[in-house]
Amino acid sequence: MENHFIEIAQLIRQARNNALKAVNKELINLYWNIGHYISLKIKNAEWGDKTVGELADFLKKNHSELKGFTRTALYRMVKFYEMYCSNQFVAAVKQQIQKPDNQKHEIGATLWHQFESEDIRETILAKISWSHHRIIFGRCGTDEERIFYIKLSIKENYSVRELDRQISASLFERAITSENPKTVIQSKSKSHIGQVFKDNYVFDFLNLPENHSEDDLQKGLLLKMKDFILELGRDFIFIAEEYKLMVGNSDFYIDLLFYHRGLQCLVAFELKAGKFKPEHIGQLNFYLEAIDRDVKKEHENPSMGILLCKDKDNQVVEYSLSRSLSPTMVAKYRTQLPEKELLQQKLHDIFEEDENLNND
């Protein structure tokens, strides 16, 4: 009998999930149309900022049971509508909601001559929650990035917290700049180290010319340290530039030294403005050995090294690291994202195969 009970529990759970999805579709559709309506009023100079505030006050005073319609929330709905209203993936699916005949003579009927509601319940926008949308349009700067995270949230069934973590880890930039973007997306590494470090970094905030030096790169990263740490990810703490190591009678200098709270270890960054060379690994391993002997504290884990280079041959990197005992990684950096057309093509390639499989 227990198996039958389990089946009943599954039916209940499935029904609840379906109900939540249906409610979410209606909410997203509602917020879209509220944003649409207010946007038109503002665009036609019929409403101003004061009127939007008055609407929020009216709803609070006269319809206190309606929560979540503050002035700030209403403007979020406007932003939501204006951000996606011209996108092809919405225009291809949305349709006008026809007004029933029995409403022709009601008080609000005149509004329908000025405003036609739209139905976006079958678009991808209605397949994620409002909390997901708030994170995406609050943190993503381009249409391509927003669509990427919407589709990925649907595909991977991301929670809000997981979506926020993936944006913080710059998954979009990693996928777009990777030679094999699907591998980056589908990677579910169980290693905490694998989740902390990337194989591609994007430093578009530096505005460096194509032919820049390592000194230019280092100075730029120091001046934009906040942006650099955001690109690296969480838990990185900057310690020093040109960190001095004394070995024997010689002095050596690490380009950038960080500490990672999660891994509880020092992380040495070496910057190379050119292509990766095998000898770079020997230099970095030497620094790591010196750090572990003379700098690392007893309770800390062995130090790690990250070699940031402008270009790399993956096979050369693999050979160079195959006998290295030190925890060392080689990552490629870019000073700018690909052109918009290339971004769109890559996004298409990333999701096209999955969509074809779902349609079969």
C-alpha positions in Angstrom: 0.0 0.0 0.0 2.9 2.3 0.7 3.7 2.5 -3.1 0.1 3.7 -3.7 0.5 6.3 -1.0 3.7 7.5 -2.6 1.9 7.8 -6.0 -0.8 9.9 -4.3 1.8 12.2 -2.7 3.4 12.6 -6.1 0.1 13.6 -7.7 -0.5 16.2 -5.0 3.0 17.6 -5.4 2.6 17.7 -9.2 -0.8 19.5 -8.9 0.8 22.1 -6.5 3.6 22.7 -8.9 1.2 23.1 -11.8 -0.9 25.5 -9.8 2.2 27.6 -8.9 3.2 27.7 -12.5 -0.2 28.9 -13.5 -0.2 31.6 -10.9 3.2 32.7 -11.9 2.1 33.0 -15.5 -0.8 35.2 -14.5 1.4 37.4 -12.3 4.1 37.9 -15.0 1.3 38.7 -17.5 -0.2 41.2 -15.0 3.1 42.9 -14.3 3.8 43.2 -18.0 0.4 44.8 -18.7 0.7 47.2 -15.8 4.1 48.2 -17.0 2.7 48.5 -20.5 -0.1 50.8 -19.4 2.0 53.1 -17.3 4.7 53.2 -20.0 2.1 54.4 -22.5 0.8 57.0 -20.1 4.2 58.4 -19.4 5.2 58.3 -23.1 2.1 60.2 -24.1 2.9 62.8 -21.4 -0.5 62.0 -19.7 1.3 60.8 -16.5 4.3 61.9 -14.6 6.3 60.7 -11.7 3.8 62.2 -9.3 0.9 60.3 -10.8 2.7 57.0 -10.5 3.2 57.8 -6.8 -0.5 58.7 -6.5 -1.4 55.3 -8.1 0.7 53.5 -5.5 -0.9 55.5 -2.7 -4.4 54.9 -4.1 -3.9 51.1 -4.2 -2.5 51.0 -0.7 -5.3 53.1 0.7 -8.3 51.7 -1.1 -7.1 48.2 -1.9 -4.9 47.3 1.1 -5.3 43.6 0.2 -3.3 44.2 -3.0 0.3 43.8 -1.9 3.5 44.6 -3.9 2.4 47.7 -5.8 4.5 50.4 -4.3 5.9 53.2 -6.4 9.2 51.4 -6.8 7.5 48.1 -7.7 5.4 49.9 -10.3 8.5 51.4 -11.9 10.1 47.9 -12.0 7.1 46.7 -14.0 7.6 49.6 -16.4 11.2 48.7 -16.8 10.3 45.1 -17.3 7.9 45.9 -20.1 10.2 48.5 -21.8 13.2 46.1 -21.6 11.5 43.3 -23.5 8.6 44.8 -25.5 10.7 45.0 -28.7 12.4 41.6 -28.4 11.7 39.2 -31.1 11.1 36.2 -28.7 8.2 38.2 -27.2 6.8 39.7 -30.3 6.6 36.3 -32.0 4.4 34.8 -29.3 2.5 37.6 -27.5 -1.1 38.3 -28.6 -3.7 40.9 -27.9 -6.2 40.0 -25.2 -9.7 40.6 -26.8 -12.2 42.4 -24.7 -15.4 40.3 -24.2 -18.6 41.8 -25.8 -20.4 42.1 -22.5 -17.8 44.6 -21.3 -18.4 47.1 -24.1 -20.7 49.4 -22.0 -18.9 49.1 -18.6 -17.3 52.1 -16.9 -13.8 51.1 -17.9 -14.7 50.4 -21.5 -13.2 53.7 -22.7 -9.7 52.6 -21.6 -9.8 49.8 -24.1 -9.8 52.3 -26.9 -6.5 53.7 -25.7 -4.9 50.5 -24.4 -5.0 46.9 -25.5 -3.8 44.3 -23.1 -1.2 41.8 -24.2 -0.9 38.1 -23.4 2.7 36.9 -22.8 1.8 33.8 -20.8 3.2 31.5 -23.4 6.5 33.4 -23.8 9.7 32.4 -22.0 9.2 35.5 -19.7 6.4 33.7 -18.0 8.4 30.6 -17.3 10.5 32.1 -14.5 9.4 33.9 -11.4 9.3 37.7 -10.8 12.2 37.3 -8.3 14.3 35.7 -11.1 13.4 38.6 -13.4 14.3 41.2 -10.8 17.8 39.7 -10.4 18.2 39.4 -14.2 17.2 42.9 -15.3 18.8 44.4 -12.2 22.2 42.8 -12.8 22.5 42.1 -16.5 23.5 44.9 -18.9 22.6 43.6 -22.3 19.7 41.9 -24.1 22.0 38.9 -24.9 23.0 38.4 -21.3 19.4 38.7 -20.0 18.1 36.2 -22.5 21.0 33.9 -21.7 20.1 33.8 -18.0 16.4 33.5 -18.7 16.8 30.5 -20.9 19.4 28.9 -18.6 17.1 29.4 -15.6 14.4 27.5 -17.4 16.7 24.8 -18.7 18.5 24.2 -15.4 15.5 25.0 -13.1 17.7 27.5 -11.1 16.5 28.7 -7.8 16.8 32.4 -7.2 19.9 31.9 -5.1 21.6 29.7 -7.7 20.8 32.2 -10.5 22.4 35.0 -8.4 25.4 32.9 -7.8 25.8 32.1 -11.5 25.6 35.8 -12.4 28.2 36.6 -9.7 30.4 33.9 -11.2 30.1 35.6 -14.7 28.8 32.4 -16.3 27.6 34.4 -19.3 31.0 35.8 -20.1 32.7 32.4 -19.5 30.3 30.7 -21.8 30.5 33.3 -24.6 34.3 33.5 -24.5 34.9 29.8 -24.1 35.9 27.6 -27.1 33.2 25.1 -26.0 30.4 27.1 -24.3 28.2 24.1 -23.7 30.9 22.5 -21.6 31.0 25.6 -19.4 27.3 25.6 -18.9 26.8 21.9 -18.4 29.8 21.5 -16.1 28.5 20.5 -12.7 31.9 20.1 -11.0 31.7 18.8 -7.5 35.0 20.3 -6.7 34.8 23.6 -4.8 38.0 24.7 -6.6 36.3 24.1 -9.9 33.5 26.4 -9.0 35.8 29.2 -7.7 38.2 29.6 -10.7 37.4 30.1 -14.3 39.3 29.3 -17.5 38.3 32.6 -19.1 38.1 36.1 -17.6 36.7 39.3 -19.2 38.4 42.6 -18.4 36.3 44.8 -20.6 36.2 47.4 -17.8 39.9 48.2 -18.4 39.6 49.7 -21.9 43.0 48.5 -22.8 44.3 48.6 -26.4 45.0 45.4 -28.2 48.7 45.8 -27.9 49.1 46.4 -24.2 51.9 45.4 -21.9 51.9 43.4 -18.6 52.5 46.6 -16.8 49.5 48.2 -18.4 47.4 45.2 -17.5 48.6 45.2 -13.9 48.1 48.9 -13.4 44.6 48.7 -14.9 43.6 45.9 -12.6 44.8 47.8 -9.6 42.9 50.9 -10.6 39.8 48.8 -11.2 40.2 46.5 -8.2 36.5 46.4 -7.4 35.6 45.4 -10.9 38.5 42.9 -10.9 37.3 41.2 -7.7 33.7 41.1 -9.1 35.0 39.3 -12.1 37.1 36.9 -10.0 34.1 36.0 -7.9 33.2 35.8 -4.2 35.6 35.5 -1.2 38.7 37.0 -2.8 40.6 39.4 -0.6 43.3 41.5 -2.1 46.6 41.5 -0.2 49.3 43.2 -2.3 50.8 44.0 -5.7 54.4 43.1 -6.4 54.5 41.0 -3.3 58.1 40.5 -2.3 59.6 37.1 -1.7 63.2 36.7 -0.4 64.8 33.4 -1.4 68.5 33.0 -0.6 70.2 36.3 -1.6 67.6 37.1 -4.3 64.3 39.0 -4.3 61.3 37.9 -6.4 58.0 39.7 -6.9 54.5 38.2 -7.3 52.3 40.3 -9.6 49.2 40.1 -7.4 48.5 38.2 -4.2 45.1 37.4 -2.9 43.6 35.4 -0.1 40.4 33.2 -0.7 38.2 32.9 2.4 36.3 29.9 1.1 39.4 27.9 0.2 41.4 29.3 3.1 44.6 29.7 1.1 46.7 32.4 -0.6 46.3 32.8 -4.3 49.1 34.1 -6.5 48.3 35.7 -9.8 50.9 36.1 -12.5 50.1 38.2 -15.5 51.3 37.5 -19.1 50.2 39.9 -21.8 51.3 37.4 -24.5 50.8 33.7 -25.3 51.3 31.0 -22.6 54.7 29.4 -22.5 55.7 26.3 -20.6 58.4 28.1 -18.6 55.7 30.3 -17.0 54.6 27.3 -15.0 58.1 26.8 -13.5 58.2 30.4 -12.4 54.8 30.3 -10.8 55.5 27.0 -9.0 58.7 28.5 -7.6 56.6 31.4 -6.1 54.1 28.9 -4.6 56.9 27.0 -3.0 58.3 30.1 -1.5 54.9 31.3 -0.3 54.1 27.9 1.4 57.5 27.8 3.1 57.8 31.4 4.3 54.4 33.1 4.1 51.6 30.6 4.6 50.2 30.2 8.2 49.9 26.7 9.7 46.1 26.6 9.6 45.9 27.7 5.9 45.7 25.3 3.0 48.5 25.0 0.3 48.7 28.1 -1.8 47.3 28.2 -5.4 48.6 29.9 -8.5 46.7 31.4 -11.4 48.5 32.3 -14.6 46.5 34.9 -16.5 47.6 35.1 -20.1 46.2 36.7 -23.2 46.3 33.5 -25.3 47.0 29.9 -24.8 47.2 26.6 -26.6 45.2 24.1 -24.5 47.4 21.1 -25.5 50.6 23.0 -24.5 48.9 23.9 -21.2 48.0 20.3 -20.6 51.5 19.0 -21.2 53.0 21.8 -19.0 50.7 20.9 -16.1 50.8 17.1 -16.4 53.7 16.7 -14.0 53.2 19.8 -11.9 52.5 19.0 -8.2 51.4 22.5 -7.3 47.8 23.6 -7.5 48.2 25.8 -10.6 45.8 26.9 -13.2 46.2 28.7 -16.5 43.4 31.0 -17.5 42.8 33.2 -20.6 41.7 36.8 -20.3 40.0 39.0 -22.8 39.9 42.8 -22.8 36.5 43.0 -24.5 33.5 40.8 -25.3 32.9 39.6 -28.8 30.8 41.7 -31.2 27.0 41.7 -30.8 26.5 39.6 -33.9 28.9 36.9 -32.6 27.3 37.0 -29.2 23.9 36.4 -30.7 25.2 33.5 -32.9 26.9 31.9 -29.9 23.7 32.2 -27.8 21.8 30.6 -30.7 24.3 27.7 -30.9 24.3 27.1 -27.1 20.5 26.6 -26.9 19.5 25.4 -30.4 20.4 21.8 -29.8 18.4 21.6 -26.6 15.4 23.2 -28.2 15.5 20.8 -31.1 15.7 17.9 -28.7 12.6 19.2 -26.8 10.6 19.6 -30.0 11.4 16.0 -31.2 
